[in-house]
């Protein structure tokens, strides 16, 4: 007897359009002293679609600053 599992459904690729006004990247810390003086979404300067998210980070000391972006999937 030969048994096979049903074919897994293909998931569509996740896509963030950056079209709504609420920023979605989140600061996660790092080992540097830093600030994020600019964190917003702008329209009309994106590579795909109309919107993009803009971050400006300034800091001193340390070597890294982390940001994260949830994708809504495990």
Buried (B, 14 or more C-beta within 10 A) or exposed (E): EEEEEEEEEEEEEEEBEBEEEEBEBEBEEBEBEBEBEEBEBBEEEBEEEEBBBEBEBEBEEEEEBEBEEEEEEE
